[in-house]
Amino acid sequence: MRPGIPFLAATLLLANAAPAAVPAGPKVVELFTSQGCDSCPPADALLGELAGRPGVLALALHITYWNDLGWEDRFSQDQFDERQRVYVRQLQLHGPYTPQMVIDGAQDVVGSQRQDVERALARAARPVAVALRVDGDAIRVDLPALDAGCDCVLALFAVQANASTPVGRGENAGKTLREFQLVRALRALGKWPGDARTLQVKRARLPGHIDSVAVLAQERATGRVVAAGQLSLPD
């Protein structure tokens, strides 16, 4: 055998090798909840459990429409109401409710129904991974190239790991609620066609006293989560 043939064969094998697969990201669970809802604490507790599982990104978004019924939720924001209304349209639901879990942006379940939540998680596909890291005074976001591209929107979530709230009025009056993975800010990062790119978000744009940030890429038409990642922040 001539000496050059083994080298040539190895070169051809390398040239024909499949490209490295894009790593899988976490499955995403969003809980729409309220301190004024007496059926929400079990869902809050379940979200806390899910947050501790590898491969799960858990987010709690507190809505405002319970605030007029006796207790104002200190974590509620109008933009979370709007996010839930978008899911109502995309998933063709009758209307918003609490506690609602949306899994992978494509499945809707009652957040306190453990078996339904587990089944939905089992069905959910893993999105591709978004890589995040601290880069000086910014958060660096590295998005992978998708084979098929996408018509997606990007959002960043600033997350507080836990809180405890004594409730003085309303349906949960007299209880001290334990809450997990509280979204304290939601920032739109623009559109994404599925190409490889890097973004930077200044930490000054984010609230203080947060424990992590997460980035989701979702199809504009359906809400399906295409890419996701989370980064714990140093103290």
TILUM-456014 format. One line per 3 residues: number of its first residue (from 0); for each residue y, z, x of C-alpha. Coordinates in nm, 2 decimals, m for minus. Layout:
residues N
NUM	Y Z X; ...
END
This chain:
residues 235
0	0.00 0.00 0.00; 0.34 m0.09 0.14; 0.57 0.21 0.22
3	0.85 0.10 m0.01; 0.64 0.09 m0.33; 0.61 0.47 m0.40
6	0.98 0.51 m0.36; 1.05 0.21 m0.59; 0.81 0.36 m0.85
9	0.98 0.69 m0.84; 1.32 0.53 m0.88; 1.21 0.34 m1.19
12	1.06 0.65 m1.34; 1.39 0.84 m1.29; 1.59 0.54 m1.44
15	1.37 0.53 m1.75; 1.36 0.91 m1.81; 1.51 1.03 m2.14
18	1.85 1.20 m2.11; 1.85 1.58 m2.12; 1.84 1.72 m2.47
21	2.15 1.89 m2.60; 2.08 2.27 m2.62; 2.04 2.41 m2.97
24	2.31 2.65 m3.10; 2.28 2.94 m3.35; 2.22 2.91 m3.72
27	2.54 3.00 m3.90; 2.56 3.26 m4.18; 2.89 3.31 m4.36
30	2.93 3.59 m4.61; 3.21 3.59 m4.87; 3.26 3.95 m4.96
33	3.51 4.22 m5.07; 3.56 4.59 m5.05; 3.64 4.59 m5.42
36	3.29 4.45 m5.52; 3.02 4.71 m5.58; 2.74 4.46 m5.52
39	2.88 4.36 m5.18; 2.78 4.66 m4.95; 2.41 4.56 m4.94
42	2.51 4.21 m4.84; 2.74 4.35 m4.57; 2.45 4.56 m4.44
45	2.22 4.26 m4.44; 2.48 4.05 m4.25; 2.49 4.33 m3.99
48	2.12 4.30 m3.94; 2.14 3.92 m3.91; 2.41 3.95 m3.65
51	2.17 4.13 m3.42; 1.91 3.85 m3.43; 1.89 3.60 m3.15
54	2.00 3.25 m3.26; 2.21 3.37 m3.56; 2.59 3.35 m3.58
57	2.71 3.58 m3.86; 3.06 3.58 m4.00; 3.21 3.79 m4.28
60	3.51 3.65 m4.47; 3.68 3.89 m4.70; 3.83 3.72 m5.01
63	4.15 3.83 m5.20; 4.06 3.77 m5.57; 3.92 4.12 m5.61
66	4.24 4.28 m5.48; 4.40 4.30 m5.83; 4.12 4.51 m5.97
69	4.20 4.84 m5.82; 4.16 4.82 m5.44; 4.33 4.59 m5.18
72	4.08 4.48 m4.91; 4.26 4.52 m4.58; 4.06 4.23 m4.42
75	4.11 3.98 m4.70; 4.30 3.65 m4.64; 4.40 3.36 m4.87
78	4.26 3.11 m4.63; 3.91 3.26 m4.68; 3.95 3.21 m5.05
81	4.03 2.84 m4.98; 3.73 2.81 m4.75; 3.50 2.94 m5.02
84	3.66 2.70 m5.28; 3.58 2.41 m5.04; 3.22 2.51 m5.04
87	3.22 2.54 m5.42; 3.32 2.17 m5.43; 3.09 2.05 m5.16
90	2.78 2.24 m5.29; 2.87 2.16 m5.65; 2.87 2.52 m5.77
93	3.02 2.66 m6.09; 3.27 2.87 m5.90; 3.32 3.13 m5.63
96	3.15 3.47 m5.64; 3.07 3.77 m5.42; 2.86 3.84 m5.23
99	2.79 3.48 m5.14; 2.62 3.37 m4.83; 2.66 3.01 m4.71
102	2.40 2.91 m4.45; 2.44 2.62 m4.21; 2.73 2.51 m4.44
105	2.48 2.35 m4.67; 2.29 2.62 m4.86; 2.42 2.88 m5.10
108	2.25 3.21 m5.18; 2.33 3.55 m5.32; 2.41 3.76 m5.01
111	2.22 4.07 m5.12; 1.90 3.88 m5.20; 1.71 3.93 m4.87
114	1.41 3.70 m4.96; 1.64 3.42 m5.06; 1.85 3.46 m4.75
117	1.54 3.46 m4.53; 1.40 3.15 m4.69; 1.74 2.97 m4.65
120	1.75 3.07 m4.28; 1.39 2.94 m4.23; 1.49 2.60 m4.38
123	1.81 2.57 m4.18; 1.82 2.34 m3.88; 1.96 2.46 m3.56
126	2.30 2.29 m3.48; 2.37 2.17 m3.13; 2.54 2.42 m2.90
129	2.91 2.45 m2.83; 2.97 2.61 m2.49; 3.25 2.87 m2.47
132	3.39 3.07 m2.18; 3.70 3.26 m2.08; 3.92 3.04 m1.86
135	4.21 3.25 m1.74; 4.44 3.32 m2.04; 4.25 3.08 m2.26
138	3.92 3.02 m2.42; 3.75 2.70 m2.30; 3.55 2.51 m2.56
141	3.31 2.24 m2.43; 3.17 2.00 m2.70; 2.87 1.79 m2.63
144	2.83 1.42 m2.71; 2.63 1.35 m3.02; 2.40 1.05 m3.03
147	2.51 0.95 m3.38; 2.87 1.08 m3.36; 3.02 1.26 m3.66
150	3.32 1.28 m3.89; 3.37 1.65 m3.83; 3.63 1.92 m3.83
153	3.65 2.20 m3.58; 3.74 2.56 m3.65; 3.77 2.88 m3.44
156	3.69 3.22 m3.57; 3.82 3.54 m3.42; 3.57 3.82 m3.49
159	3.58 4.20 m3.50; 3.22 4.33 m3.45; 3.24 4.62 m3.70
162	3.47 4.85 m3.90; 3.45 5.15 m4.13; 3.67 5.17 m4.44
165	3.70 5.47 m4.68; 3.77 5.32 m5.03; 4.00 5.52 m5.26
168	3.99 5.31 m5.58; 3.80 5.04 m5.76; 3.43 4.98 m5.79
171	3.35 5.14 m5.45; 3.58 5.44 m5.49; 3.47 5.74 m5.29
174	3.25 5.53 m5.06; 3.30 5.47 m4.69; 3.20 5.11 m4.63
177	3.04 4.98 m4.30; 3.14 4.62 m4.23; 3.02 4.38 m3.97
180	3.13 4.05 m3.80; 3.47 4.06 m3.97; 3.67 3.73 m3.93
183	4.02 3.84 m3.85; 4.17 3.49 m3.79; 4.06 3.14 m3.86
186	4.22 2.85 m3.67; 4.18 2.48 m3.73; 4.12 2.29 m3.41
189	4.14 1.93 m3.55; 3.90 1.65 m3.60; 3.60 1.56 m3.38
192	3.42 1.23 m3.38; 3.12 1.37 m3.18; 3.22 1.27 m2.83
195	3.21 1.50 m2.53; 3.54 1.68 m2.49; 3.69 2.00 m2.37
198	3.95 2.21 m2.57; 4.14 2.52 m2.47; 4.28 2.79 m2.70
201	4.53 3.03 m2.57; 4.42 3.39 m2.62; 4.78 3.47 m2.72
204	4.71 3.27 m3.04; 4.44 3.51 m3.14; 4.47 3.87 m3.28
207	4.42 4.16 m3.05; 4.12 4.40 m3.08; 3.86 4.13 m3.14
210	3.52 4.13 m2.99; 3.41 3.76 m3.00; 3.52 3.41 m3.09
213	3.31 3.14 m3.25; 3.36 2.77 m3.29; 3.20 2.55 m3.57
216	3.20 2.18 m3.61; 3.13 2.07 m3.97; 3.09 1.74 m4.14
219	3.41 1.68 m4.34; 3.24 1.54 m4.65; 2.95 1.79 m4.68
222	3.04 2.10 m4.48; 2.71 2.09 m4.29; 2.73 2.27 m3.96
225	2.67 2.02 m3.68; 2.76 2.23 m3.38; 2.82 2.60 m3.32
228	2.87 2.85 m3.05; 2.99 3.21 m3.00; 3.14 3.40 m2.70
231	3.16 3.78 m2.66; 3.49 3.88 m2.51; 3.54 4.13 m2.23
234	3.72 4.45 m2.30
END
